[in-house]
């Protein structure tokens, strides 16, 4: 029964794969809860910084921060947030597809792209498509650390302040719920007054600045941009673990279905072999 032995080998192989995918599903579920807690904990800080930045922008309209100034450079910067590892469904594919469309639109307008890659998958994609990568941050682990990201991101911020690029776009995956994550592209720079005042309440008070209003606004807007980048990475990590858990669960279920089909084929093959042997024995006895 060479065919039966081959089928048994396939069943054993799929069972081993099923054990691996089940283990990965459980690990992703555990990491997903921690990532979601970290992401939700970071949201209030981001919203608070957005509100303060909006109030400061209204309180000091005579001062225009470099991040709010518009320039006419023929370049565009992209901060691409992806994962370091795969096996998370179409998570990276979706955000990179949106990025590809934006790159094509920019090329038709004559813009030269340059990018900062956060995550191995985005870094590999940008390299394959010939996009200039000015800096990258990979192997961030399961916990985002701002000190690892702000260095690469600052390269694009400085390029914008120096007038080398006309805008900076932030590409990442926003966490909606466990079953849904959506790719998002947000304009990071220039910061429009509508953008930084989004969801902020209208107030009439002013602040007491120490040491100086310009120094405070400069520092605050830098922290504001850093908070947006950190939140994007936290959202992406939560989306990664959720997508991986769902993908591994689907793989585990599919492996179970394949095992069932292979066992059915094996039983049919075995029954056919037994029937054939019985027929040969009966025919031999009849001939004697």
C-alpha positions as CSV (number, residue, x, y, z in Angstrom):
1,X,0.0,0.0,0.0
2,X,2.5,2.6,-1.2
3,X,-0.3,5.1,-1.9
4,X,-1.7,4.6,1.6
5,X,1.8,5.2,3.1
6,X,2.1,8.4,1.1
7,X,-1.3,9.7,2.3
8,X,-0.4,8.9,5.9
9,X,2.8,11.0,5.4
10,X,0.7,13.9,4.1
11,X,-1.7,13.6,7.0
12,X,1.2,13.7,9.5
13,X,2.7,16.7,7.8
14,X,-0.5,18.7,7.9
15,X,-1.1,17.7,11.5
16,X,2.4,19.1,12.4
17,X,1.5,22.3,10.5
18,X,-1.8,22.6,12.3
19,X,0.0,22.4,15.7
20,X,2.3,25.2,14.6
21,X,-0.5,27.5,13.4
22,X,-2.5,26.8,16.6
23,X,0.4,27.7,18.7
24,X,1.0,30.9,16.7
25,X,-2.7,31.8,17.0
26,X,-2.5,31.5,20.8
27,X,0.7,33.6,21.0
28,X,-0.9,36.3,18.8
29,X,-4.0,36.4,20.9
30,X,-1.9,36.9,24.0
31,X,0.2,39.7,22.4
32,X,-2.9,41.2,20.8
33,X,-4.5,42.1,24.2
34,X,-1.3,43.8,25.4
35,X,-0.9,45.7,22.1
36,X,-4.5,46.9,22.2
37,X,-4.1,48.1,25.8
38,X,-0.9,49.9,24.9
39,X,-2.6,51.5,21.8
40,X,-5.6,52.7,23.8
41,X,-3.4,54.0,26.6
42,X,-1.5,56.2,24.1
43,X,-4.7,57.7,22.5
44,X,-5.6,60.2,25.3
45,X,-2.0,61.7,25.2
46,X,-2.2,62.2,21.5
47,X,-5.6,63.8,21.7
48,X,-4.5,66.1,24.6
49,X,-1.4,67.2,22.6
50,X,-3.6,67.9,19.6
51,X,-5.9,70.1,21.7
52,X,-3.1,72.1,23.2
53,X,-1.4,72.5,19.8
54,X,-4.7,73.8,18.4
55,X,-5.1,76.3,21.3
56,X,-1.6,77.5,20.9
57,X,-2.1,77.9,17.1
58,X,-5.1,80.1,17.7
59,X,-3.5,82.1,20.5
60,X,-0.4,83.0,18.5
61,X,-1.5,83.5,14.9
62,X,1.4,85.9,14.2
63,X,3.9,83.1,14.7
64,X,4.1,80.5,11.9
65,X,6.0,77.4,12.9
66,X,8.1,75.8,10.1
67,X,5.9,72.7,10.3
68,X,2.9,74.8,9.3
69,X,4.7,76.7,6.5
70,X,4.0,75.5,2.9
71,X,6.8,75.2,0.4
72,X,6.8,74.3,-3.4
73,X,9.5,71.7,-3.4
74,X,9.2,68.9,-6.0
75,X,9.6,66.1,-3.5
76,X,7.4,64.1,-1.2
77,X,8.3,62.3,2.0
78,X,6.6,59.1,3.2
79,X,6.8,57.4,6.6
80,X,5.8,53.8,5.9
81,X,4.8,51.8,9.0
82,X,4.6,48.0,8.4
83,X,5.5,44.9,10.3
84,X,8.8,43.1,10.8
85,X,7.3,39.7,10.3
86,X,4.8,38.1,8.0
87,X,2.0,35.6,8.4
88,X,-0.5,38.4,9.2
89,X,-2.9,38.1,6.2
90,X,-3.2,41.0,3.9
91,X,-2.2,43.6,6.5
92,X,1.0,44.8,4.8
93,X,-0.3,44.3,1.3
94,X,-3.3,46.7,1.9
95,X,-1.2,49.6,3.2
96,X,1.5,49.1,0.5
97,X,-1.1,49.0,-2.2
98,X,-2.4,52.4,-1.0
99,X,1.2,53.7,-0.9
100,X,1.8,52.4,-4.5
101,X,-1.2,54.4,-5.8
102,X,0.2,57.5,-4.1
103,X,3.6,57.0,-5.6
104,X,2.1,56.7,-9.0
105,X,0.1,59.9,-8.6
106,X,3.2,61.7,-7.4
107,X,5.3,60.5,-10.3
108,X,2.7,61.8,-12.8
109,X,3.0,65.2,-11.1
110,X,6.8,65.1,-11.3
111,X,7.4,64.6,-7.5
112,X,10.5,62.7,-6.4
113,X,9.6,60.4,-3.4
114,X,11.8,59.6,-0.5
115,X,10.8,57.5,2.5
116,X,11.5,56.4,6.0
117,X,10.6,52.7,6.6
118,X,9.5,51.5,9.9
119,X,9.3,47.7,9.7
120,X,11.1,45.1,7.5
121,X,8.3,44.6,5.1
122,X,8.0,48.2,4.1
123,X,11.8,48.5,3.8
124,X,11.9,45.6,1.4
125,X,9.0,46.9,-0.7
126,X,10.6,50.4,-1.0
127,X,13.9,48.9,-2.0
128,X,12.3,46.7,-4.7
129,X,10.4,49.7,-6.2
130,X,13.4,52.0,-6.3
131,X,12.2,54.5,-3.8
132,X,15.0,56.4,-2.0
133,X,15.0,55.3,1.7
134,X,16.7,58.0,3.7
135,X,16.4,56.1,7.0
136,X,14.7,53.1,8.5
137,X,13.9,51.5,11.9
138,X,13.4,47.7,12.1
139,X,13.2,45.0,14.7
140,X,11.2,47.2,17.1
141,X,9.9,44.1,18.9
142,X,6.4,43.9,20.5
143,X,6.7,47.3,22.3
144,X,7.2,50.6,20.4
145,X,10.0,52.8,21.7
146,X,9.9,56.4,20.6
147,X,13.7,56.8,20.9
148,X,14.1,54.1,18.2
149,X,11.8,55.9,15.8
150,X,12.4,59.6,16.3
151,X,15.9,59.5,14.8
152,X,14.8,58.1,11.4
153,X,11.7,60.3,11.3
154,X,13.7,63.4,12.1
155,X,15.5,63.0,8.8
156,X,12.3,63.7,6.9
157,X,11.3,66.5,9.3
158,X,14.6,68.3,8.7
159,X,14.2,67.8,5.0
160,X,10.8,69.5,5.1
161,X,12.1,72.4,7.2
162,X,15.0,72.8,4.8
163,X,12.6,73.0,1.8
164,X,13.7,69.8,0.2
165,X,10.2,68.2,0.2
166,X,6.7,69.7,0.0
167,X,4.9,67.3,2.3
168,X,5.3,64.3,4.6
169,X,2.7,61.5,4.5
170,X,2.2,59.0,7.2
171,X,1.2,55.5,6.0
172,X,0.0,53.0,8.5
173,X,-2.8,50.6,9.4
174,X,-5.4,51.9,11.8
175,X,-6.9,49.4,14.3
176,X,-10.7,49.3,14.2
177,X,-11.5,46.0,15.9
178,X,-10.1,42.5,16.0
179,X,-11.7,41.6,12.7
180,X,-11.1,44.9,10.9
181,X,-8.0,47.0,10.2
182,X,-7.9,49.7,7.6
183,X,-4.9,51.3,5.7
184,X,-4.6,55.0,6.3
185,X,-2.5,57.8,4.7
186,X,-2.4,61.0,6.7
187,X,-0.7,64.2,5.9
188,X,1.9,64.8,8.7
189,X,3.4,68.0,7.3
190,X,2.5,70.7,6.6
191,X,0.3,70.9,9.7
192,X,-2.8,72.8,8.6
193,X,-4.8,74.7,11.1
194,X,-7.8,72.6,10.3
195,X,-5.8,69.4,10.9
196,X,-4.4,70.4,14.3
197,X,-7.7,71.8,15.4
198,X,-9.6,68.7,14.5
199,X,-11.8,67.4,17.4
200,X,-10.6,70.2,19.6
201,X,-13.0,72.4,21.6
202,X,-13.1,76.2,21.0
203,X,-11.7,78.1,24.0
204,X,-11.0,81.8,24.5
205,X,-8.2,81.6,27.0
206,X,-4.5,82.2,26.4
207,X,-1.5,80.6,28.0
208,X,1.3,82.0,30.1
209,X,4.5,81.1,28.3
210,X,7.8,80.3,29.9
211,X,10.4,81.0,28.7
212,X,9.0,82.3,25.4
213,X,5.9,81.5,23.2
214,X,8.0,80.6,20.1
215,X,10.1,78.2,22.1
216,X,7.1,76.5,23.6
217,X,5.3,76.2,20.3
218,X,8.4,74.8,18.6
219,X,8.8,72.2,21.3
220,X,5.2,71.3,21.4
221,X,4.7,70.8,17.7
222,X,7.7,68.6,17.6
223,X,6.2,66.5,20.4
224,X,2.9,66.6,18.5
225,X,4.5,65.0,15.4
226,X,6.3,62.5,17.6
227,X,3.0,61.5,19.3
228,X,1.3,61.0,15.9
229,X,4.1,58.7,14.7
230,X,4.2,56.8,18.0
231,X,0.4,56.3,17.8
232,X,0.6,55.1,14.2
233,X,3.2,52.5,15.2
234,X,1.1,51.4,18.2
235,X,-2.0,51.1,16.0
236,X,0.0,49.1,13.4
237,X,1.3,46.7,16.1
238,X,-2.2,46.1,17.5
239,X,-3.5,45.5,13.9
240,X,-0.6,43.1,13.3
241,X,-1.4,40.8,16.2
242,X,-5.1,40.9,15.5
243,X,-4.5,40.1,11.8
244,X,-2.0,37.3,12.7
245,X,-4.4,35.7,15.1
246,X,-7.2,35.7,12.6
247,X,-4.9,34.4,9.8
248,X,-3.5,31.6,12.0
249,X,-7.0,30.6,13.1
250,X,-8.1,30.4,9.5
251,X,-5.0,28.3,8.7
252,X,-5.7,26.0,11.6
253,X,-9.3,25.5,10.4
254,X,-8.1,24.9,6.9
255,X,-5.6,22.3,8.1
256,X,-8.4,20.5,9.9
257,X,-10.4,20.4,6.7
258,X,-7.4,19.1,4.7
259,X,-6.8,16.4,7.3
260,X,-10.4,15.3,7.1
261,X,-10.3,15.1,3.3
262,X,-7.0,13.1,3.4
263,X,-8.3,10.7,5.9
264,X,-11.4,10.1,3.7
265,X,-9.1,9.4,0.7
266,X,-6.9,7.1,2.8
267,X,-9.9,5.1,4.1
268,X,-11.2,4.8,0.5
269,X,-7.8,3.7,-0.8
270,X,-7.4,1.2,2.1
271,X,-10.9,-0.2,1.5
272,X,-10.2,-0.6,-2.2
273,X,-7.0,-2.5,-1.4
274,X,-8.7,-4.8,1.0
275,X,-11.5,-5.5,-1.5
276,X,-9.0,-6.3,-4.2
277,X,-7.1,-8.8,-1.9
278,X,-10.4,-10.5,-1.0
279,X,-11.3,-10.8,-4.7
280,X,-8.0,-12.3,-5.5
281,X,-8.3,-14.8,-2.6
282,X,-11.8,-15.8,-3.7
283,X,-10.7,-16.2,-7.3
284,X,-7.8,-18.3,-6.3
285,X,-10.0,-20.6,-4.1
286,X,-12.5,-21.0,-7.0
287,X,-9.7,-21.9,-9.4
288,X,-8.5,-24.7,-7.0
